[in-house]
Amino acid sequence: MAQAGGEELITALDVGSSKVCAMIARRTERGDLQVLGTGQRESKGVRRGYVADMERTEQAIREAVEGAERVANTNVESAFVSFSAGGLVSDVASVEVELGGHRIEREDIDALLAAGRASINPDGRMVLHAQPALYTLDGLEGVKKPLGLHADKLGVDIHVIAAEPSPLRNLDLCVRSAHLGVHTIVAAPLAAGLACLSEEERELGVALVELGAGVTNVSLYVGGMLVSLKPLAFGASDITDDVASAFGARRTQAERLKCFHGSAMASPRDNHEFIEVAPLALAEGGEPGEGLRIARAQLIEVIRRRLDQMFGEVGATLKELGFTGPIGRQVVLTGGGAELKGIADYAQGVLGRAVRVGKPARMAGLPDAHSGPAFATLAGLARFAAMEDADLRRAEPAETAVHRAAQGKLIGRLIAAVRSGY
């Protein structure tokens, strides 16, 4: 296998708590993305988004990428890699420069952004993204394109996503040990938002709840930008564990019970539908023991108990992030946990907001098996790689650290900008 001469390929690698998946894509002449190959392997070395077993994680990465290479009939050298562990934080850096009333040139904006990058103070964290959110001209907020305008003062708020350095280095080492270079490590909520949120949703304000296997990321988009996020240390695998524990089933069978028979919504007929549960242990003599026969209502009750706890915390997090008032209307669920039957109706009742399940936008060549909510981050990584954004981190490859800052000021400015239509 060999890479076609001159062809620019994009490789996305999503290293999750339940699966490792890879995608190889290319840009078409029209600028769209065409998927050439995908690969997937079970993840046994990652827990709650953190690398816990380097050897197993490396093997899963290598096999997933090799699977995508076989389908695409090519070899790849580096990848855009997702990161979703609980060390993610969201911060804001603000900076302003004097212009003396002259017309804003490209050099002025570059100097402002350089000053903004320099204003990110070190405090032990590593920056993944640094994106200009809003420009201000002489106090006028919500300016998206200041080039060519006149101003005495030009300012900008830069939204920063950072993480603890050790988990990032462990992930980087696993990928490189699998003989694959790391082009960029991308925050999973940013990638998932690119995959399953429309441009209008991101402009008007939307909350994205990514229900992963081991981590649930709650993020808020306003004014086209991811402006705040918070990772929660629980996920869909906790539901699976509850089912396994309640009925004495193996985890693999508990996962099947959840996916094929489980639901977030109960109905009267659930008491009349019965499910056979195979025994966890063998009886004497090595023969299979006696299994259970449970009503579907019992399974749903176990699932609902865990969901009540999870979405109670999700609701509290949305309030903490400022998801209220004019921007607190739409919630999008994605990730593998969003594939549970009835999850949107359940979440809408608990959160009191409109809820939909977000799937990756259609991409040419994307297999149906990889087009569901569980693969939103993977598809978003490819879109992130293909876009030309104003991420200062991509322009500044050196390691940088950042300190946490309050989000209220930036979110308030973005809400005001949305109301005024920029």
FIBAVEX-867829 format. One record per residue (C-alpha): residue number from 1; chain; x, y, z. Coordinates in nm, 4 decimals, always signed. Example, Ala and Ser with C-alpha at 12.3 -4.5 7.8 and 13.67 -1.06 7.14 Angstrom:
BEGIN
REC  pos  unit         x         y         z
REC    1     A   +1.2300   -0.4500   +0.7800
REC    2     A   +1.3670   -0.1060   +0.7140
END
This chain:
BEGIN
REC  pos  unit         x         y         z
REC    1     A   +0.0000   +0.0000   +0.0000
REC    2     A   +0.1192   +0.3494   -0.0740
REC    3     A   -0.0153   +0.6977   -0.0472
REC    4     A   -0.1134   +0.8510   -0.3771
REC    5     A   +0.1412   +1.1031   -0.4902
REC    6     A   +0.0485   +1.4583   -0.4036
REC    7     A   -0.2804   +1.3576   -0.2403
REC    8     A   -0.3433   +1.5245   +0.0928
REC    9     A   -0.4968   +1.2719   +0.3291
REC   10     A   -0.6589   +1.3375   +0.6663
REC   11     A   -0.6392   +1.0791   +0.9429
REC   12     A   -0.8659   +1.1044   +1.2475
REC   13     A   -0.8106   +0.8918   +1.5575
REC   14     A   -1.0669   +0.8801   +1.8387
REC   15     A   -0.9245   +0.7074   +2.1484
REC   16     A   -1.2205   +0.6464   +2.3770
REC   17     A   -1.3001   +0.4455   +2.6870
REC   18     A   -1.4958   +0.1778   +2.4985
REC   19     A   -1.3511   +0.1865   +2.1480
REC   20     A   -1.0647   +0.3176   +1.9401
REC   21     A   -1.1645   +0.4162   +1.5881
REC   22     A   -0.9761   +0.5617   +1.2944
REC   23     A   -1.0812   +0.7340   +0.9734
REC   24     A   -0.8853   +0.8187   +0.6597
REC   25     A   -1.0374   +1.0845   +0.4350
REC   26     A   -0.9376   +1.3214   +0.1574
REC   27     A   -1.0580   +1.6556   +0.0277
REC   28     A   -1.2437   +1.6452   -0.3013
REC   29     A   -1.2015   +1.9084   -0.5729
REC   30     A   -1.5154   +2.0799   -0.4401
REC   31     A   -1.3644   +2.1006   -0.0936
REC   32     A   -1.5841   +1.8308   +0.0594
REC   33     A   -1.4529   +1.5341   +0.2546
REC   34     A   -1.4619   +1.1811   +0.1166
REC   35     A   -1.4045   +0.8917   +0.3549
REC   36     A   -1.1618   +0.6352   +0.2151
REC   37     A   -1.1492   +0.3901   +0.5047
REC   38     A   -1.2395   +0.3354   +0.8693
REC   39     A   -1.1225   +0.0958   +1.1392
REC   40     A   -1.2360   +0.0130   +1.4906
REC   41     A   -1.1121   -0.1890   +1.7868
REC   42     A   -1.2307   -0.2410   +2.1424
REC   43     A   -1.0567   -0.0135   +2.3913
REC   44     A   -0.9296   -0.2016   +2.6967
REC   45     A   -0.6556   +0.0335   +2.8113
REC   46     A   -0.8486   +0.3598   +2.8598
REC   47     A   -1.0575   +0.4431   +3.1661
REC   48     A   -1.2596   +0.7614   +3.2079
REC   49     A   -1.0717   +0.9022   +2.9089
REC   50     A   -0.7289   +0.8444   +3.0639
REC   51     A   -0.4705   +0.5951   +2.9400
REC   52     A   -0.4530   +0.3271   +3.2106
REC   53     A   -0.2737   +0.0515   +3.0160
REC   54     A   -0.0231   +0.1769   +2.7598
REC   55     A   +0.0388   -0.1590   +2.5913
REC   56     A   -0.3294   -0.2342   +2.5332
REC   57     A   -0.4013   +0.1200   +2.4167
REC   58     A   -0.1094   +0.1135   +2.1738
REC   59     A   -0.2252   -0.2197   +2.0308
REC   60     A   -0.5826   -0.0970   +1.9826
REC   61     A   -0.4579   +0.2192   +1.8093
REC   62     A   -0.2304   +0.0234   +1.5796
REC   63     A   -0.5018   -0.2277   +1.4829
REC   64     A   -0.7669   +0.0413   +1.4267
REC   65     A   -0.5363   +0.2450   +1.2014
REC   66     A   -0.4209   -0.0653   +1.0136
REC   67     A   -0.7846   -0.1579   +0.9533
REC   68     A   -0.8549   +0.1864   +0.8058
REC   69     A   -0.5385   +0.1662   +0.5936
REC   70     A   -0.6436   -0.1703   +0.4477
REC   71     A   -0.9840   -0.0361   +0.3461
REC   72     A   -0.8340   +0.2851   +0.2051
REC   73     A   -0.5453   +0.0967   +0.0405
REC   74     A   -0.2935   +0.3514   +0.1612
REC   75     A   -0.0529   +0.4247   +0.4447
REC   76     A   -0.0725   +0.7252   +0.6743
REC   77     A   +0.1956   +0.8898   +0.8840
REC   78     A   +0.0174   +1.1171   +1.1341
REC   79     A   -0.3276   +1.1767   +1.2798
REC   80     A   -0.5546   +1.4282   +1.4497
REC   81     A   -0.6232   +1.2698   +1.7883
REC   82     A   -0.9150   +1.3304   +2.0258
REC   83     A   -0.8841   +1.3953   +2.3993
REC   84     A   -1.1844   +1.3730   +2.6317
REC   85     A   -1.0425   +1.3091   +2.9795
REC   86     A   -1.1605   +1.4970   +3.2855
REC   87     A   -0.8669   +1.7361   +3.2868
REC   88     A   -1.0214   +1.9634   +3.0232
REC   89     A   -1.0853   +2.3208   +3.1340
REC   90     A   -1.2239   +2.6246   +2.9553
REC   91     A   -1.0664   +2.9689   +3.0042
REC   92     A   -1.0670   +3.3211   +2.8620
REC   93     A   -0.7772   +3.5549   +2.7848
REC   94     A   -0.8596   +3.9193   +2.7029
REC   95     A   -0.6262   +4.1733   +2.5452
REC   96     A   -0.6520   +4.5246   +2.3962
REC   97     A   -0.4122   +4.7401   +2.1907
REC   98     A   -0.4009   +5.1104   +2.1016
REC   99     A   -0.4380   +5.1962   +1.7307
REC  100     A   -0.4622   +5.5751   +1.7378
REC  101     A   -0.7669   +5.5870   +1.5097
REC  102     A   -0.6057   +5.4494   +1.1933
REC  103     A   -0.7591   +5.1876   +0.9674
REC  104     A   -0.7172   +4.8309   +1.0920
REC  105     A   -0.4748   +4.6325   +0.8793
REC  106     A   -0.3966   +4.2623   +0.8792
REC  107     A   -0.0763   +4.3385   +1.0701
REC  108     A   -0.2770   +4.5023   +1.3508
REC  109     A   -0.4928   +4.1925   +1.3953
REC  110     A   -0.1870   +3.9671   +1.3863
REC  111     A   -0.0176   +4.1799   +1.6511
REC  112     A   -0.3316   +4.1719   +1.8676
REC  113     A   -0.3573   +3.7940   +1.8455
REC  114     A   +0.0124   +3.7582   +1.9220
REC  115     A   -0.0385   +3.9752   +2.2314
REC  116     A   -0.3384   +3.7601   +2.3247
REC  117     A   -0.1333   +3.4450   +2.2906
REC  118     A   +0.1367   +3.5972   +2.5090
REC  119     A   -0.1226   +3.6953   +2.7719
REC  120     A   -0.2046   +3.3304   +2.8449
REC  121     A   -0.0335   +3.2872   +3.1801
REC  122     A   +0.1440   +2.9612   +3.2710
REC  123     A   +0.0022   +2.7514   +3.5533
REC  124     A   +0.0931   +2.3950   +3.4693
REC  125     A   -0.1695   +2.3228   +3.2034
REC  126     A   -0.1183   +2.2659   +2.8315
REC  127     A   -0.3203   +2.4575   +2.5738
REC  128     A   -0.5116   +2.2553   +2.3154
REC  129     A   -0.6996   +2.5435   +2.1512
REC  130     A   -0.6880   +2.9232   +2.1637
REC  131     A   -0.9634   +3.0720   +1.9489
REC  132     A   -1.0536   +3.4419   +1.9082
REC  133     A   -1.4177   +3.4704   +2.0190
REC  134     A   -1.5139   +3.8370   +1.9801
REC  135     A   -1.3405   +4.1579   +1.8790
REC  136     A   -1.4190   +4.4968   +2.0352
REC  137     A   -1.3754   +4.8352   +1.8653
REC  138     A   -1.3611   +5.1297   +2.1068
REC  139     A   -1.5877   +4.9397   +2.3441
REC  140     A   -1.8267   +4.8159   +2.0725
REC  141     A   -1.8643   +4.4437   +2.1349
REC  142     A   -1.9515   +4.1600   +1.9013
REC  143     A   -1.7361   +4.2548   +1.5991
REC  144     A   -1.6455   +3.9471   +1.3957
REC  145     A   -1.4429   +4.1069   +1.1125
REC  146     A   -1.2606   +4.4234   +1.2188
REC  147     A   -1.0329   +4.4336   +0.9133
REC  148     A   -1.0631   +4.7646   +0.7272
REC  149     A   -1.2483   +4.9534   +1.0020
REC  150     A   -1.1125   +5.2517   +1.1986
REC  151     A   -1.0641   +5.2414   +1.5767
REC  152     A   -0.8653   +5.3942   +1.8612
REC  153     A   -0.8629   +5.0650   +2.0546
REC  154     A   -0.8907   +4.7093   +1.9253
REC  155     A   -0.9529   +4.4254   +2.1681
REC  156     A   -1.0263   +4.0539   +2.1567
REC  157     A   -1.1420   +3.7769   +2.3893
REC  158     A   -0.9608   +3.4497   +2.3250
REC  159     A   -1.1297   +3.1296   +2.4341
REC  160     A   -0.8766   +2.8770   +2.5598
REC  161     A   -0.9212   +2.5027   +2.6099
REC  162     A   -0.6490   +2.3428   +2.8176
REC  163     A   -0.5768   +2.0157   +2.9948
REC  164     A   -0.3477   +1.8553   +3.2472
REC  165     A   -0.0136   +1.7744   +3.0796
REC  166     A   +0.0396   +1.4172   +3.2023
REC  167     A   -0.2716   +1.2591   +3.0421
REC  168     A   -0.1917   +1.4401   +2.7165
REC  169     A   +0.1656   +1.3138   +2.7159
REC  170     A   +0.0482   +0.9577   +2.7859
REC  171     A   -0.1922   +0.9725   +2.4931
REC  172     A   +0.0745   +1.1225   +2.2682
REC  173     A   +0.3197   +0.8495   +2.3683
REC  174     A   +0.0681   +0.5714   +2.2952
REC  175     A   -0.0007   +0.7061   +1.9478
REC  176     A   +0.3674   +0.7504   +1.8651
REC  177     A   +0.4466   +0.4043   +2.0029
REC  178     A   +0.2000   +0.2716   +1.7464
REC  179     A   +0.4296   +0.4242   +1.4770
REC  180     A   +0.1962   +0.7144   +1.4046
REC  181     A   +0.2763   +1.0822   +1.4349
REC  182     A   +0.0491   +1.3206   +1.6231
REC  183     A   -0.0513   +1.6167   +1.4089
REC  184     A   -0.2697   +1.7793   +1.6749
REC  185     A   -0.4582   +1.6690   +1.9859
REC  186     A   -0.8138   +1.8025   +1.9678
REC  187     A   -1.0628   +1.8449   +2.2527
REC  188     A   -1.3456   +1.5961   +2.1940
REC  189     A   -1.6287   +1.8471   +2.2637
REC  190     A   -1.4921   +2.0765   +1.9921
REC  191     A   -1.4763   +1.7920   +1.7399
REC  192     A   -1.8214   +1.6584   +1.8294
REC  193     A   -1.9704   +2.0059   +1.7904
REC  194     A   -1.8275   +2.0409   +1.4404
REC  195     A   -1.9787   +1.7052   +1.3443
REC  196     A   -2.3360   +1.7301   +1.4682
REC  197     A   -2.4238   +2.0956   +1.5332
REC  198     A   -2.5427   +2.3238   +1.2562
REC  199     A   -2.3800   +2.6628   +1.2078
REC  200     A   -2.7045   +2.8330   +1.3086
REC  201     A   -2.7279   +2.6314   +1.6308
REC  202     A   -2.3746   +2.7306   +1.7262
REC  203     A   -2.4545   +3.0954   +1.6518
REC  204     A   -2.7821   +3.1182   +1.8465
REC  205     A   -2.6746   +2.9106   +2.1453
REC  206     A   -2.6896   +2.5386   +2.2129
REC  207     A   -2.5682   +2.2931   +2.4747
REC  208     A   -2.3926   +1.9785   +2.3572
REC  209     A   -2.3982   +1.6796   +2.5930
REC  210     A   -2.1604   +1.4085   +2.4733
REC  211     A   -2.2480   +1.0835   +2.6518
REC  212     A   -1.9321   +0.8789   +2.6144
REC  213     A   -1.8625   +0.5419   +2.7708
REC  214     A   -1.6555   +0.6749   +3.0610
REC  215     A   -1.6845   +1.0546   +3.0374
REC  216     A   -1.9769   +1.2892   +2.9720
REC  217     A   -1.8690   +1.6253   +2.8295
REC  218     A   -2.1121   +1.9157   +2.8699
REC  219     A   -2.0256   +2.2123   +2.6492
REC  220     A   -2.1926   +2.5403   +2.5600
REC  221     A   -2.1829   +2.7064   +2.2184
REC  222     A   -2.2773   +3.0715   +2.1654
REC  223     A   -2.1926   +3.3081   +1.8827
REC  224     A   -2.0469   +3.0249   +1.6758
REC  225     A   -1.7887   +2.9345   +1.9406
REC  226     A   -1.7451   +2.6761   +2.2117
REC  227     A   -1.7367   +2.9124   +2.5091
REC  228     A   -1.7438   +2.6834   +2.8129
REC  229     A   -1.7276   +2.3155   +2.8978
REC  230     A   -1.7139   +2.0767   +3.1877
REC  231     A   -1.6306   +1.7037   +3.1806
REC  232     A   -1.8202   +1.4726   +3.4169
REC  233     A   -1.6706   +1.1437   +3.5344
REC  234     A   -1.9538   +0.9128   +3.4340
REC  235     A   -2.0895   +0.7678   +3.1141
REC  236     A   -2.2877   +0.4984   +2.9388
REC  237     A   -2.0617   +0.2219   +3.0741
REC  238     A   -2.1974   +0.2965   +3.4220
REC  239     A   -2.5424   +0.1964   +3.2981
REC  240     A   -2.3955   -0.1259   +3.1611
REC  241     A   -2.2270   -0.2010   +3.4938
REC  242     A   -2.5538   -0.1418   +3.6791
REC  243     A   -2.7342   -0.3877   +3.4521
REC  244     A   -2.4577   -0.6467   +3.4932
REC  245     A   -2.4649   -0.6112   +3.8710
REC  246     A   -2.8443   -0.6140   +3.9040
REC  247     A   -2.8973   -0.9339   +3.7055
REC  248     A   -2.5668   -1.1168   +3.7519
REC  249     A   -2.4776   -1.0912   +3.3829
REC  250     A   -2.1462   -1.0553   +3.2053
REC  251     A   -2.0635   -0.7050   +3.0857
REC  252     A   -2.0870   -0.8081   +2.7202
REC  253     A   -2.4368   -0.9443   +2.7748
REC  254     A   -2.5339   -0.6452   +2.9884
REC  255     A   -2.4337   -0.4184   +2.6994
REC  256     A   -2.6535   -0.6184   +2.4624
REC  257     A   -2.9431   -0.6065   +2.7066
REC  258     A   -2.9082   -0.2295   +2.7318
REC  259     A   -2.8806   -0.1734   +2.3567
REC  260     A   -3.1422   -0.4196   +2.2275
REC  261     A   -3.3985   -0.4340   +2.5084
REC  262     A   -3.3267   -0.1266   +2.7184
REC  263     A   -3.4926   +0.2131   +2.6967
REC  264     A   -3.4967   +0.5440   +2.8796
REC  265     A   -3.8771   +0.5527   +2.8622
REC  266     A   -4.1136   +0.3042   +3.0278
REC  267     A   -4.4482   +0.1789   +2.8984
REC  268     A   -4.7209   -0.0505   +3.0426
REC  269     A   -4.6376   -0.3360   +2.8056
REC  270     A   -4.2865   -0.3626   +2.9521
REC  271     A   -4.4318   -0.5705   +3.2380
REC  272     A   -4.5482   -0.8339   +2.9871
REC  273     A   -4.2247   -0.8668   +2.7879
REC  274     A   -3.9665   -1.1076   +2.9302
REC  275     A   -3.5938   -1.1402   +2.8617
REC  276     A   -3.3645   -1.4368   +2.9239
REC  277     A   -3.0421   -1.3512   +3.1061
REC  278     A   -2.7545   -1.6015   +3.0835
REC  279     A   -2.5763   -1.6838   +3.4125
REC  280     A   -2.2497   -1.5128   +3.5018
REC  281     A   -2.0870   -1.8190   +3.6610
REC  282     A   -2.0777   -2.1897   +3.5785
REC  283     A   -2.2405   -2.4480   +3.7983
REC  284     A   -2.0558   -2.7494   +3.9420
REC  285     A   -1.8924   -2.9638   +3.6766
REC  286     A   -1.8354   -2.6698   +3.4451
REC  287     A   -2.1921   -2.6701   +3.3148
REC  288     A   -2.3793   -2.3422   +3.2636
REC  289     A   -2.5816   -2.2410   +3.5678
REC  290     A   -2.9453   -2.1490   +3.5722
REC  291     A   -3.0182   -1.8127   +3.4155
REC  292     A   -3.2773   -1.5483   +3.4987
REC  293     A   -3.5973   -1.4502   +3.3267
REC  294     A   -3.6706   -1.0849   +3.3852
REC  295     A   -3.9426   -0.8470   +3.2756
REC  296     A   -3.8332   -0.5677   +3.0456
REC  297     A   -3.9728   -0.3283   +3.3059
REC  298     A   -3.7075   -0.4466   +3.5522
REC  299     A   -3.4300   -0.3679   +3.3040
REC  300     A   -3.5711   -0.0233   +3.2314
REC  301     A   -3.6012   +0.0507   +3.6023
REC  302     A   -3.2285   -0.0165   +3.6503
REC  303     A   -3.1443   +0.2041   +3.3525
REC  304     A   -3.3702   +0.4844   +3.4708
REC  305     A   -3.2150   +0.4933   +3.8184
REC  306     A   -2.8726   +0.5604   +3.6703
REC  307     A   -3.0082   +0.8086   +3.4152
REC  308     A   -3.1802   +1.0071   +3.6913
REC  309     A   -2.8464   +1.0461   +3.8663
REC  310     A   -2.6547   +1.1313   +3.5470
REC  311     A   -2.8999   +1.3878   +3.4114
REC  312     A   -2.9405   +1.5433   +3.7548
REC  313     A   -2.5716   +1.6317   +3.7339
REC  314     A   -2.6008   +1.7340   +3.3685
REC  315     A   -2.8820   +1.9748   +3.4558
REC  316     A   -2.6810   +2.1248   +3.7420
REC  317     A   -2.3793   +2.1635   +3.5115
REC  318     A   -2.5855   +2.3421   +3.2452
REC  319     A   -2.6999   +2.5905   +3.5081
REC  320     A   -2.3423   +2.6320   +3.6318
REC  321     A   -2.2222   +2.7082   +3.2781
REC  322     A   -2.4904   +2.9759   +3.2357
REC  323     A   -2.7226   +2.7845   +3.0047
REC  324     A   -3.0337   +2.9834   +3.0934
REC  325     A   -3.2572   +3.2518   +2.9461
REC  326     A   -3.2339   +3.3179   +2.5717
REC  327     A   -2.9610   +3.0615   +2.5102
REC  328     A   -3.1027   +2.7864   +2.7321
REC  329     A   -3.3451   +2.6377   +2.4822
REC  330     A   -3.1813   +2.3613   +2.2808
REC  331     A   -2.9803   +2.0612   +2.3993
REC  332     A   -2.8147   +1.8144   +2.1630
REC  333     A   -2.7178   +1.4673   +2.2853
REC  334     A   -2.4419   +1.2759   +2.1105
REC  335     A   -2.1900   +1.0022   +2.1866
REC  336     A   -2.2563   +0.6316   +2.2266
REC  337     A   -2.4921   +0.6858   +2.5203
REC  338     A   -2.7226   +0.8901   +2.2949
REC  339     A   -2.8098   +0.5709   +2.1047
REC  340     A   -3.0206   +0.4430   +2.3970
REC  341     A   -3.3868   +0.4183   +2.2935
REC  342     A   -3.6010   +0.7065   +2.4111
REC  343     A   -3.3089   +0.9081   +2.5471
REC  344     A   -3.4154   +1.2366   +2.3807
REC  345     A   -3.7702   +1.2215   +2.5199
REC  346     A   -3.6348   +1.1325   +2.8635
REC  347     A   -3.3802   +1.4161   +2.8644
REC  348     A   -3.6397   +1.6663   +2.7458
REC  349     A   -3.8636   +1.5774   +3.0391
REC  350     A   -3.5817   +1.6000   +3.2943
REC  351     A   -3.4063   +1.9106   +3.1605
REC  352     A   -3.7198   +2.0979   +3.0554
REC  353     A   -3.5661   +2.1949   +2.7208
REC  354     A   -3.5927   +2.0863   +2.3602
REC  355     A   -3.3601   +1.7898   +2.3058
REC  356     A   -3.2485   +1.6092   +1.9927
REC  357     A   -2.9952   +1.3369   +1.9212
REC  358     A   -2.7018   +1.4654   +1.7163
REC  359     A   -2.5503   +1.2490   +1.4438
REC  360     A   -2.2507   +1.3370   +1.2246
REC  361     A   -2.3389   +1.5359   +0.9146
REC  362     A   -2.3323   +1.3200   +0.6038
REC  363     A   -1.9900   +1.2512   +0.4534
REC  364     A   -1.9306   +1.0745   +0.1229
REC  365     A   -1.8067   +0.7200   +0.1764
REC  366     A   -1.8856   +0.7099   +0.5495
REC  367     A   -2.0152   +0.3591   +0.6346
REC  368     A   -2.3583   +0.3373   +0.7957
REC  369     A   -2.2000   +0.1578   +1.0915
REC  370     A   -1.9896   +0.4682   +1.1624
REC  371     A   -2.2547   +0.7332   +1.0995
REC  372     A   -2.4288   +0.7272   +1.4392
REC  373     A   -2.3859   +0.9468   +1.7487
REC  374     A   -2.1106   +0.7192   +1.8830
REC  375     A   -1.8838   +0.8369   +1.5986
REC  376     A   -1.9517   +1.2115   +1.6180
REC  377     A   -1.6054   +1.2869   +1.7578
REC  378     A   -1.4353   +1.0823   +1.4857
REC  379     A   -1.6201   +1.2657   +1.2070
REC  380     A   -1.5597   +1.5990   +1.3789
REC  381     A   -1.1852   +1.5358   +1.3931
REC  382     A   -1.1789   +1.5007   +1.0154
REC  383     A   -1.3767   +1.8237   +0.9752
REC  384     A   -1.1449   +2.0051   +1.2170
REC  385     A   -0.8453   +1.8906   +1.0154
REC  386     A   -1.0009   +2.0135   +0.6903
REC  387     A   -1.1074   +2.3572   +0.8067
REC  388     A   -0.8954   +2.6691   +0.8127
REC  389     A   -0.9829   +2.8283   +1.1450
REC  390     A   -0.8278   +3.0998   +1.3553
REC  391     A   -0.7018   +2.8662   +1.6247
REC  392     A   -0.3886   +3.0334   +1.7611
REC  393     A   -0.2690   +2.7033   +1.9060
REC  394     A   -0.2364   +2.5601   +1.5558
REC  395     A   -0.0262   +2.8603   +1.4624
REC  396     A   +0.1870   +2.8232   +1.7731
REC  397     A   +0.3031   +2.4601   +1.8109
REC  398     A   +0.5116   +2.5174   +2.1243
REC  399     A   +0.3713   +2.3932   +2.4563
REC  400     A   +0.1864   +2.6613   +2.6486
REC  401     A   +0.0057   +2.6561   +2.9805
REC  402     A   -0.2925   +2.8524   +3.1027
REC  403     A   -0.4673   +2.9444   +3.4242
REC  404     A   -0.8441   +2.9164   +3.4768
REC  405     A   -1.0591   +3.2262   +3.4434
REC  406     A   -1.4264   +3.3132   +3.4877
REC  407     A   -1.6592   +3.2533   +3.1918
REC  408     A   -1.9434   +3.4891   +3.2772
REC  409     A   -1.8012   +3.7982   +3.1063
REC  410     A   -1.7395   +3.6255   +2.7732
REC  411     A   -2.0751   +3.4453   +2.7705
REC  412     A   -2.2557   +3.7706   +2.8505
REC  413     A   -2.0845   +3.9454   +2.5610
REC  414     A   -2.1715   +3.6625   +2.3245
REC  415     A   -2.5373   +3.6654   +2.4294
REC  416     A   -2.5516   +4.0411   +2.3741
REC  417     A   -2.3905   +3.9985   +2.0332
REC  418     A   -2.6399   +3.7293   +1.9333
REC  419     A   -2.9322   +3.9496   +2.0382
REC  420     A   -2.8011   +4.2415   +1.8329
REC  421     A   -2.7302   +4.0241   +1.5295
REC  422     A   -2.3626   +4.1307   +1.5397
END
